[in-house]
Amino acid sequence: MERTRMGPSRARWVIAAFLVSAFWAEIGCTSRITSDRDLVLIDPAEAVKLLDGPKTLLDLGSNAAGAWVDPRSESQFRAGHIPGAISLPFQNVTVDHDKLKGYDVLIVYGDDYHDPKAEGMSKRLLELGFKDVRTLRGGLQAWADLGHPVETGNQG
């Protein structure tokens, strides 16, 4: 039986192919690319029940169960936001997402329906490993339309 030797160029190609496939296997296992299908939309009334429910049931004064997340700019936040919301402008989420650690549920809202910042922030938080991220259907506009309070200034 005759054995053939692999030439240097073929050997390099095989090694390169192996390294590329190993790289993609590793990346595929550690990163998660989210899509619109990953978004969980929630109505304002459902969101209030979700965030207030654990405090009422357990009679705890802590807000550790959940948080409102406002991905809009600081000036938009000061102009009006959901009381108690955490201002985390979208462009800062990769660096400052630690301020959201410890919350079981994050509800992200933007200005209106299908707000690209709110949807983008929800996807990014999922990619960063947050497990329960919801997007407020209708955003701040739907919140205000239902008569819920809106704060102004730097509170929250």
Backbone torsions as a table, in degrees:
resi	resn	phi	psi	omega
1	MET	NA	132.1	-176.4
2	GLU	-97.4	129.4	177.5
3	ARG	-98.8	137.3	176.4
4	THR	-105.8	145.1	178.6
5	ARG	-91.5	146.8	177.6
6	MET	-82.7	129.7	178.9
7	GLY	-69.8	161.9	-177.7
8	PRO	-60.1	-38.7	-178.4
9	SER	-70.1	-37.9	177.9
10	ARG	-68.5	-38.9	178.6
11	ALA	-63.0	-42.0	178.1
12	ARG	-64.2	-39.6	179.4
13	TRP	-64.0	-42.8	179.5
14	VAL	-64.0	-43.6	179.0
15	ILE	-64.2	-44.3	179.0
16	ALA	-61.6	-44.0	179.1
17	ALA	-61.8	-41.4	178.1
18	PHE	-62.2	-45.9	-179.3
19	LEU	-64.1	-42.0	178.4
20	VAL	-63.4	-44.6	-179.6
21	SER	-66.2	-37.0	176.8
22	ALA	-65.1	-40.9	178.7
23	PHE	-61.5	-49.0	-178.7
24	TRP	-66.2	-34.1	177.2
25	ALA	-64.3	-41.4	179.3
26	GLU	-66.9	-46.3	179.7
27	ILE	-62.9	-43.4	-179.8
28	GLY	-61.6	-30.0	-178.8
29	CYS	-83.2	-24.0	-173.9
30	THR	-107.2	-19.4	-178.7
31	SER	-111.9	154.5	-179.3
32	ARG	-131.8	118.4	177.0
33	ILE	-95.7	122.6	-176.8
34	THR	-96.5	158.4	178.4
35	SER	-132.6	179.3	178.5
36	ASP	-60.0	-27.6	178.7
37	ARG	-65.6	-21.7	-179.7
38	ASP	-81.8	-13.0	-178.0
39	LEU	-73.9	137.3	175.3
40	VAL	-111.7	112.2	180.0
41	LEU	-88.8	145.1	-179.1
42	ILE	-139.2	138.0	177.8
43	ASP	-76.2	155.3	179.8
44	PRO	-54.7	-43.0	-178.9
45	ALA	-63.6	-41.5	177.6
46	GLU	-64.6	-38.5	-179.1
47	ALA	-64.6	-42.4	178.6
48	VAL	-61.8	-45.6	178.8
49	LYS	-61.1	-42.3	-178.0
50	LEU	-64.1	-44.9	-176.7
51	LEU	-80.2	-31.4	179.7
52	ASP	-88.6	-23.0	-176.1
53	GLY	-54.7	-55.4	-177.4
54	PRO	-60.4	-35.4	179.4
55	LYS	-67.2	-40.5	-179.0
56	THR	-70.4	-45.3	-177.7
57	LEU	-66.4	-40.7	-176.6
58	LEU	-95.8	-3.9	-178.8
59	ASP	54.6	44.3	178.6
60	LEU	-104.4	145.7	178.2
61	GLY	-91.1	1.3	-176.2
62	SER	-84.7	149.2	176.6
63	ASN	-103.3	21.3	-175.9
64	ALA	-66.8	-16.5	-177.7
65	ALA	-67.2	-39.7	-176.9
66	GLY	-160.7	167.5	-178.8
67	ALA	-148.2	146.5	168.8
68	TRP	-83.3	135.7	179.7
69	VAL	-122.2	123.9	-179.0
70	ASP	-108.4	107.7	-177.0
71	PRO	-86.8	3.8	-177.1
72	ARG	-76.9	174.0	-179.0
73	SER	-66.5	162.5	178.5
74	GLU	-58.6	-40.4	-179.1
75	SER	-67.2	-38.2	176.0
76	GLN	-65.9	-39.8	178.2
77	PHE	-61.2	-46.7	179.7
78	ARG	-63.2	-31.5	-179.3
79	ALA	-70.5	-25.5	178.0
80	GLY	168.4	130.9	-179.4
81	HIS	-152.4	165.5	176.0
82	ILE	-69.0	132.2	179.9
83	PRO	-53.5	131.6	179.1
84	GLY	84.7	-0.4	-177.9
85	ALA	-67.0	151.6	175.8
86	ILE	-97.2	122.3	176.9
87	SER	-81.9	118.1	177.2
88	LEU	-142.1	86.1	-179.0
89	PRO	-52.0	139.5	-174.5
90	PHE	-50.5	-41.6	-176.5
91	GLN	-67.4	-13.0	-179.4
92	ASN	-102.8	-1.8	-170.9
93	VAL	-61.6	-38.1	-177.6
94	THR	-64.0	-35.9	-178.0
95	VAL	-86.3	-40.0	-170.3
96	ASP	-105.0	12.0	-176.1
97	HIS	-65.6	-14.2	179.1
98	ASP	-61.1	-25.5	179.7
99	LYS	-66.9	-10.2	179.0
100	LEU	-98.8	-5.7	179.9
101	LYS	-64.7	144.0	179.0
102	GLY	97.0	-9.8	176.3
103	TYR	-94.5	135.5	180.0
104	ASP	-76.2	-37.8	-176.7
105	VAL	-128.9	135.3	175.1
106	LEU	-118.7	126.7	176.5
107	ILE	-114.2	114.7	-176.7
108	VAL	-97.0	136.6	176.8
109	TYR	-135.9	153.7	175.6
110	GLY	-121.9	-152.1	-178.3
111	ASP	-77.5	-41.5	-167.8
112	ASP	-152.0	-166.0	178.3
113	TYR	-65.5	141.2	177.6
114	HIS	51.6	43.0	178.6
115	ASP	-69.2	122.0	-176.1
116	PRO	-63.5	-32.3	178.3
117	LYS	-68.7	-42.3	179.9
118	ALA	-65.1	-45.2	-179.7
119	GLU	-66.3	-41.8	177.8
120	GLY	-64.0	-40.7	179.0
121	MET	-65.0	-43.1	179.0
122	SER	-59.7	-45.4	178.3
123	LYS	-62.7	-43.5	-178.0
124	ARG	-64.9	-40.1	178.5
125	LEU	-63.9	-37.9	175.4
126	LEU	-63.2	-42.2	178.7
127	GLU	-64.4	-31.0	179.3
128	LEU	-79.7	-1.6	174.3
129	GLY	103.5	1.2	176.1
130	PHE	-71.7	133.5	-169.3
131	LYS	-86.6	-43.0	-174.9
132	ASP	-116.5	92.3	-180.0
133	VAL	-118.1	128.2	179.0
134	ARG	-123.5	156.4	179.0
135	THR	-117.2	126.9	-177.5
136	LEU	-70.3	117.3	-179.8
137	ARG	-68.1	118.7	179.0
138	GLY	93.4	-11.0	176.2
139	GLY	58.9	-154.6	-177.1
140	LEU	-62.1	-32.0	179.4
141	GLN	-62.7	-47.9	178.6
142	ALA	-64.3	-38.9	177.8
143	TRP	-57.5	-51.3	-178.5
144	ALA	-68.1	-38.7	180.0
145	ASP	-60.1	-28.1	178.6
146	LEU	-85.8	2.7	176.8
147	GLY	87.0	9.9	177.2
148	HIS	-73.4	150.7	-177.5
149	PRO	-70.5	150.1	175.4
150	VAL	-126.6	126.2	178.7
151	GLU	-93.4	156.5	172.4
152	THR	-123.8	161.8	179.6
153	GLY	94.4	-160.7	-173.7
154	ASN	-96.4	7.0	179.0
155	GLN	-59.3	159.9	175.0
156	GLY	95.5	NA	NA
